[in-house]
Every structure is written in C-alpha cells, then in structure tokens.
Amino acid sequence: MVKVASQAEVLARFGHALSDPTRARLLLVLRAGAAYPSELVETLGVGRTNLSNHLACLRGCGLVVATPEGRRQRYELADDKLRHALDDLLDVVLAVDTEHVHPGGAVRAAVEPAAVEPVVAASVGPAGAGVGIPAEASLAGVSKP
C-alpha cells in the first residue's frame, strides 16, 4: 500500500537517510543518474550486504526506487525533485563551530550557548566538495574513505 507522507514525515525520512555517511554518498551517486548494485558496490567501496541494507533503507524512506531489468535491479532517485533538493542542500553555506563538532561530522548541541565562530564558511557547490559535507560524500571523492 502506498501512503502519502506528511511534510514532517518527509523531512524526518530525508534526515534519517542523510544521517549515515554511506547513504549520503549513495544519494550523491544516484543524484548523477541511475545505477546497478554492482556499479554502486565498486563506486562506494562497500560490501554487497552493506549496500543492500542501505538501499533497503532508502527505499523504505521513499527516496529510491528499484526498477527490474531482467534479472537485475536498476536503482534511481524516486523523484527528480530529490535531485534538485540535494543540489539545493549542497549549495548551502555552513558556519561550523569546531568546538562542538562530533568526530563523525555531526554538530552536537552545547549545554551553554557558545559563540558560533564561522571558522570556515564556504558554499558547498554542485560538486558536493566543501565545508559541512564530508569529503567522502562528494561526487569527486565517492570512493570509500
């Protein structure tokens, strides 16, 4: 059964998908176009089981669809608007407070409000390389870190 998600559910699903670096890299690869699992395994440098789990998560979130082609499945973004949304996210300028950055790149909430010094602020740009997006998530560096 297909369910139309509310706006809050859409954002929560998108956030969940982007919360894992491998899924973020996977979305960036699919942003460039459809791909087969064998290509994705090679491009991302992950195992087949790992890739399968991430693709299942992205399908469950409604962000990726699988199209059967004979005995193979071709994966692509579920809606072209997702490509535009990812492009818009990559164009965001981020100011990063280095005192509150989690080792994985996520910013932790401070107990006391700290002055957020824009240590490095830059536009991420369409290639995905730049501040706020881990290097492993850029299309130029899609291989395993």
FENWOGI-V922400 format. One record per residue. N is the residue number from 1. OMEGA is omega in whole degrees, 0 to 359 (* if undefined). Layout:
# FENWOGI-V922400
n;omega
N;OMEGA
N;OMEGA
This chain:
# FENWOGI-V922400
n;omega
1;180
2;180
3;175
4;184
5;175
6;180
7;180
8;179
9;178
10;180
11;179
12;179
13;179
14;178
15;178
16;180
17;182
18;184
19;179
20;182
21;180
22;178
23;178
24;178
25;179
26;177
27;178
28;177
29;181
30;175
31;180
32;179
33;181
34;180
35;176
36;181
37;181
38;178
39;181
40;178
41;181
42;183
43;184
44;181
45;178
46;178
47;181
48;180
49;178
50;179
51;180
52;179
53;180
54;177
55;177
56;178
57;181
58;175
59;179
60;177
61;180
62;183
63;183
64;175
65;177
66;178
67;179
68;174
69;185
70;179
71;182
72;175
73;175
74;182
75;178
76;176
77;184
78;184
79;180
80;177
81;177
82;177
83;179
84;178
85;177
86;177
87;179
88;178
89;180
90;178
91;181
92;175
93;183
94;170
95;187
96;175
97;186
98;178
99;184
100;179
101;177
102;180
103;178
104;178
105;182
106;179
107;178
108;176
109;179
110;176
111;176
112;178
113;178
114;176
115;180
116;180
117;179
118;182
119;175
120;176
121;182
122;175
123;182
124;177
125;185
126;180
127;177
128;180
129;176
130;185
131;174
132;177
133;181
134;181
135;181
136;181
137;181
138;179
139;180
140;182
141;186
142;180
143;183
144;181
145;*
